[in-house]
């Protein structure tokens, strides 16, 4: 029996994904692979096939035998099963019912002016500091943290504490370390939620404080919101900036025509791939997807970054093009019942950043050779530790 392809695949460049994803998709959009830790899984690289998995409630994050379930990596967040097999669907529906109002389009629009003001203040700080500067430390990191703290009701002065814990949670090599960090973050955020019962505010953790969910689930949801609410947006600001710097014609097009901003944000979400890790699902029944029979209990790895470059959906998918008018939306925020609740918030933050960054610093450029930039390895979310720029 031929050896299965083994994850993770090497990527040739910070902004590129491994060409092997495209090669596999050309022969089989759903194919058997071996994960980094040696377990077998189905790798899904096709756009239509991933949308089908997202929309089928016979797939979930839980597993009937979690202790022996196949794993994608040694990470507590997206390495193996989470949640209770018997109650996962019920908890998921209740969570979305509870949190959807907090992330409604109306509430997100109400945040827009404040987010733009935060961006302006951070850009002022960079200008006062003068070049060269670290855009990651001066903009990409503090903006999402400030915004999510305000939205959830988390003290901003605790940012160094929870940021360090969030970093440990992304470890792909040490399951105990990432699991301990998750427990610490859940415990920290749950204490804030409990305090809201006595001192409520206009924030999401106050909504959670009044939820009729098991305490363990409330703690897990609270920790997950704080982690997801800032970590991925930090990376998309960095990668969006890099994409424009590496594609100056697209930057110039945006400066000439600010009406392209919404499309530019969607293209950043489609094309930007700080991580190649992917999402996981387990089949809760035997399911056929794209002509492939997936058995109950088997692991499915969803390569979102690869599906967003599916040539069957996107003409010239390896080209960053903010004037792209593809009729089918990217799946960077998931799909269907698993569409990200925070998508609206991320769009507002990215709109605020890229609506102001190059207008304020039209000569923005890397302060080091592109080849010297170092991507974070061994971390779930990938990304950069620094983005040195000048102007």
Secondary structure, DSSP 8 states (H G I E B T S, - for coil): ----EESS---SSSS---HHHHHHHHH-SEEEEE-TTS-EEEEE--HHHHHHHHH-TTEES--TTGGG---SSS-TTTSS--S-TTTHHHHHHHHHHHHGGGG-HHHHHHHHHHHHHHHHHHHHHHHHH-SSEEHIIIIIHHHHHHHHHHHHT--GGGHHHHHHHHHHHTBSS-HHHHHHHHHHHHHHHHHHHHHHTTS--SSHHHHHHT--S-HHHHHHHHHHHHHHHHHHHHHHHHHHHHHHHH-HHHHHHHHH-GGGHHHHHHHHHHH--S----EEEEESS-EEETTEEE-TT-EEEE-HHHHTT-TTTSTTTTS--TT---SS---TT--GGGS-TTHHHHHHHHHHHHTTHHHH-TT-EESS-GGG--B--SBTT--BS--EEE-
